[in-house]
Amino acid sequence: MADKLLFRDIDEPGLNTMDVYRRRGGYEQLKRALGMPREAVLNNLLASGLRGRGGAGFAMGKKVSFLPKGAMDIYLCCNADESEPGTFKDREIMQKNPHLLIEGIIIASYAAGANKAFIYIRGEYVLQADILDAALAEAEAAGFLGEHILGSEHSLSLVVHRGAGAYICGEETALLDSLEGKRGNPRLKPPFPANQGLYQGPTLINNVETLSTVPFIIKMGGEEYAKLGTETSTGTKLVSVSGHVRRPGNYEIELGVSSREIIYGLAGGPPEGRDVKLWFPGGSSSPVLTKDDLDLAYDFDTMAKAGSMLGSGAIIVVDDSTSVVDVAYKTAYFYRHESCGKCTPCREGTNWTVKMLERMKAGEATPMDLDIMASVCTNIIGHCLCVLGDAMAMPIGSMVEKFRDEFEAYIEARRVEADLATAAFPEPELPLIQGAVA
């Protein structure tokens, strides 16, 4: 594996402070970037091949290049609403190395010509938001934020905005509505945020990990950074590994390594005597893979060819001690709860899915329910304003497809249990009311 970039000395005491960060070379890449033409900084981002680390995997440099040029306000929004179940990598960056994120935001804003920036952080990250506020105050005092940064023509204001605990606000257009003080609902696209985003102005939206990588691209040069990873999945990636593993946590890997090396090598694999049943490669919204897929390379394209996605880089491992029906139920229940309700397929489809899984658990389902549930998932995918509905439908659909035999056996076992319970404790016959017609 390549040397660590984002997690190099991440546990050094005091790294969250300006003094320690600068002692380790912090803000030197900002000085270098401001000494370059904007086009040169953008060209480095394009040459790096850096793909968004928040889930969609869209090339960051291309996103920046889509922004219109002109004398209007251009906005940069850092999506720190890390709400995808199983994902906790951005939290560690913000908590332990906030100045790295701030430096990345300033460089990216310079490349994009943005003069106003926001860090939209999830409401539950109270500690991390406090740390970011303190780091911002230090950066402003040192002259890295504000008017004419380090004597250049670039100016930037940066604000930490705290969300109120809604998964939907991790979707970029719902995030924009929330920033504007509205209810966090996804917008119809087009127009896309690059053209008409925050306050109707051109807006660049990127994830914490993506922006934190920018200083390393400036330091190494875009072409040199692109030598890490694979041709279409360049660089290093933070992965959050959780579930049935012996060493859960955040790890920095070079894209293209074996998934087995991550799950068994870094995270220690499942407990003794257990085997991997299924795993989510990119958070709970990604279609599940099985133990037969453990030797696949962990990169954007390989995960997509396998029928899943790398997503946010959150690997959730489920071993053979757990029922796939329980996993499906908890997944569907979460997305039903977090649906904003704006789109009918998502609002109704998530509810239908939960109710059918509840029927299975109650012993009231038949194998036909599996076909209905699969059909509901198919009718959700691609038919909503955002991908929240898809985020439930894709993993549930993949579980039914890969573990149909287990679902059917579960349905039959629960039906037998329900029948035995009914036979042992029959419902008492109610006496007729006197005077009623029998």
N, C-alpha and C positions, 0 to 999 in steps of 0.2 A: 504494500500500500504506500501511497505517497505520504510525504511529510504533512503534518497537520497545518492548516491555515487558520481557520476560524477558531479552532480549539487549542491552538498552540499556547501553552501556559495559561489556559483558561482558569485554573484554580489558583493562580498567583494572588496572594493577599493584597487587597487594595487596588486590584486592576480596574475596579469601577471608578476610581478617582483620576483626575486629570494628571496629577504628578506621576503616578505609576504608569499610566498609559503613555504619556509623552516620553518617559524614561525608556520605554520599549520601542520608541520610534513613532509614536502616535502623532497624527496630523501632518507627518512629513509628506505623505502621498497627496494630501490636500494642497500643500504648498506646490508640489510638483504639478498637479493637475491645473491649478490656477495659473501656472506659468506656461501652459500649453493652450493653443486655440481650442475653442469648444469642439470643433470638428475632429481634432486629434483625439480628444477624450472619447467622443462618440465612436470614432473608428476603432479604438481599443476595445470598447464594449462590444462592438459588432464582431471584431476579430476573435474575441474570447469565446464566442458561441454560448455564453452563459444563458441558460434557460431558467425561467422563473421557478423558484423553489417553494412556491406557495401551494401548487397543486396543478395548475394548467400546463406548466412547462413551456410557456411561450418565450421566445428569445427576447431578452431584455433590451438589447441594442436596437432591435427592430421596433419595439414599443417606443423607445425614445425617438427614433427617426420618424415615426408617424406623427409626432406633435407638430402642429403648424408653427411657422415662424412669423413674428410680427411684434408690434408694440403693445400686446395685451398681457394681462396677468396670466401666467402659466403656473399650475399648481402641481405639487408632488405630494402624494399620499402614501405613507408607509402603512401597509396592512399588518398590524400587530394584534389582530383579533384572532388569536390562535385557539380556535374552538373545536377543531376536528378531533374527535375522540382518538386517543393514542398519540397525539402530537404534543410535544413539550420542549422542542429544541429552541424555538425563538425565545421562550421564557429564559433559558439559560444564558443566551447572548445578552438580552436586555438586563438581566440581573447581575451578571459578572463582568460584562465588557460593553457597557452602554455607549462609550465614546467611539467604539468601532462602528456601531450603527450610525451614530451622528456624523462621523466623518464620511461614511458611505453616502448618506443622504445629501450632504453638502456637495460632494463630487458629482453625484447623479443629477442634482438640481442645476449644477453648472453646465453639464452636458446637455440638459434638456432646456436650459434657459428659464428655469422656474425660479420665481422669486418669493413664493410662499409655500411652506411645507407643513404637513401635519403627520404626527404619529398617532394612528387610531388604535388604542390598546384596549383589550377586553377588560370589562369592569372588574372581573375577578382578580386580575393581576395588580392588586393594590401595592404590594411591595415593589414590584418591578416599575410601576408608574412613578412611585416616589423616587426611586433610584434614577430614572430617566429625567425627572424634573431637576434633581440635584446636578446631574451631568450637564443638562442644558444650561443651567445657571453658570457652571464652570466654563462651558464653551463660549458663552456670551461674554463673560468677564475677560476671557483670553483673546477676544476679537475674532473668533472663528464663526460667529453668527452676527447678523445685523447688517449695517450699511458698509459697502466697500470692504469686503472681507480681505484681510491682509493686504490692504492697499490696492486691491484689484477693482474691476468694475462690477464684480458680481456681488449682489446683495441677497440676503435670505433671512426670512423670519421663520422660526420653527416652533410649533406648539404641540404639546402632548394632550390629546383629547381622549378622555376615558369613556368607554362604552358602558352599556347598562346590562350586559350579560345576555346577549342574543346571538345564537349561532348564525342566523341569517345575515347578520352584519359583517360576517367574513366574506360574503359575496360582494364584489367590488362596487356595484351600483347601489346596493342596499347600504353599504358603508358610506357612500357619498350622501345619500338621503339622511342618514343618521347624523353625519357631520353638519349638515345644513339645519339640523334641529327637527327633522321630520321623523315619522315612523320609518323604521328600517325595512323598506320594501324594495325588491329588485325592480329596475327600470326596464322598459322595452328597448332593445337594441336592434338596429342603430337608432339614434346616434351613439357612437362608442365614446367612452370617457376621453380618449385621446383628442377627440374633436370637441366634445361637449360634455364635460364632466362636472366637477365641483363648481357651484355657482355659475353653471353654463360655460365655464372656461375650459381650455385644453388641460387635461390632467393625466399625469403619469402615476400609475398605481403599481407598487411593488411590495413584495413580502420582506420581512425583517432579514431573513437569511440572504436573500438576493442582494439587498442593498449593503449588507455587511461584507459581501464578497468584493464589492467594487474597489476598495483600497488595495486589495491584493492584485487585482487586474492591472491597476495603474503601476503598482510596484514591479510586477513581473513582465508587464506588457501583454496585450491581448493574445498575440500569437503564441507566446510562451505558455500562458495559462491554458490555452486550447490543447496543449500537448498532454495535459492531465485528463484522465477519463478516456472516453471513446470519441470517435469522430463526431457523432451526433449528440453525445451526452458528455460535454466537457466538464472538467473540474472535479472538485471534491463535493461531497454532499453530507449534510448532517442527517442521521437517521435516529428516530426515537423507537427503541425496541421495548415492547411491554407484553404483558400476558404471561403465558406459561414458559418463562425462561428463567435461568438461574441468576443471570446478571442483567436485569433490566436497566435501561439508561440511555443516554445520548452518546452516539459514536460518530466520528468523522471518518468517512470512507472515500476512496476514489471510485467514481462511477465506473461500472463495468466489472466490479468484483463479484464473486459468486455469492448468491443469496445464502447458501449454506454457510459460507465463511462468516457472514454477519450473524445469522441466527445461532449457529453452533460454535463458531470460533470466538466471536466477540461477546455474544450474550450468553454463551454456555449451554444453549439448547434447553429442552424441557427437563423437568425433574426426572430423577432416576426411575427407570421402569416405565416411563411414558414415551409416547411417540407423537410427532406432530400430526394433527388431523387436518388442520387448515390454517392459513395465515393470510392476513390482509397486507399487501405490499405497500399501500399508500394511505393508511388511515381507514376508518370504518366505512368510508364511502367507496372504496375500491373493490371490484369483484374479487372474490377469494380465490386463492390458489391452494394446492394440496402438497403433501410431502413429495409427490412425484415431480414437483416444480422447483425443488430446493436448489438444484444445480444450475438454474437459469442465472445469467448475468443480471446484476441489479443496475439497470439503466432505463432511461425513458422508453426507448424503442423495443427492447427485449420484453419489458413488462407489457407493453401495448400488444405485441405480437402474441403474447401468451393469453390475451383476452382480459388483462387487468390494466393497472396503471401505477406509475411510481408515485403520483400524487404529492402529498406533503412529505413523504419519506418516513411515515410512521408505520412500522411493522408490528402488527399485533398477532401473536402466536397463540393458537388454541390447540391443546393436546387432546389425546383420545379419552380423557376422563370426562369430557364435556359434551353434552348433547348439542347437535347442530341446531335443533329446534330452539333451544334456549338462546343460542347465539343470534339466531335470526330474530327471535322475539325482542331481545334487548336492543338490537340494531334498529328494527322497525319502530319500536316504541320511542326511541330517542328522536328519530326524524319526524314522527308524527307530532311529538311535543314541540319541536323546533320549527315546524312549518309555519310560515307567516300567514298562510291561508289565502293568499292572493289568487293563486292559480287552481282551478278546479281539479285537474289531474293529480296534483300534489296533495291538496287538502283532502280530497276524498280517497285517493289511492293509498295514501299512507294509513288512513283510518281503516280502510277495508283490509289492508294487509295485517294490521295489528289484530283486528277482530277475527280473521281467519286463523291466525296463529293461536289466539285465545281459544278458539273452538278445538284446535288440536290438543291443547293442554288440558282442556276440560273433557276430552273423550267424545266430542260431538262431531268430529270431522270425518270425512271419507277421502279416499285418494283423489276424488274429483276436485276437492278444495285446492290441491296442489296445482291443478291445471288452471283453475280460476285465478289463483294467486300469481302464477306465472303470466297469465294474460293481463292482469292488472298492472304488473311491473312493466310489461311490454308497452302498454298504453300510456304509461307515465313518461318513459324515456323519450326525450326530445320534444316534449309537448308543453314545457313550462318556460316561464320567463328566465328562470335561473336553473342551476343544476341540483338544487336541494332534493327535488323529487327523484331525479336520477341517482342521487347519492344514496337513497334508500333502495331504489328498484334494482340497481346494478348488483350490489352484494347479495340481496335476497334472491334475485333471479339466478345468480351463480351458485348459491347454496342449493337451491332446488335442483338445478341441473346436475351438479356434481355429487349430491348426496340424496338423490331421490329415494333410493332403497331405504336409507335410514329414516327419512321422513315417513315413508309408508309403514315401516315397522313400528315407528313411534305412534302413528295414528292408530294402528291395530292394537297395540299394547294398551294404549289409553282407553280405547273403546271397550276392551275386555275388562279393564279395571272398573270403568264406569258401570258396565252391566253387572259385575259381581257386587258392587256397592249397592246398586238398586235392588238386586235380589236379596241381599242380606238385610237391607233396611228399606223395605217397600213403603211407599207413601201411604199413610193411613186413610181409610175411606171416611169421608166426611158424612156424618148422619144427616138424613133428610130433615129439613125444617118441618115441624109439625104443621099439617094442613096443606103442605105443598103437594102438587101432583107428582106421583112417582114416575 
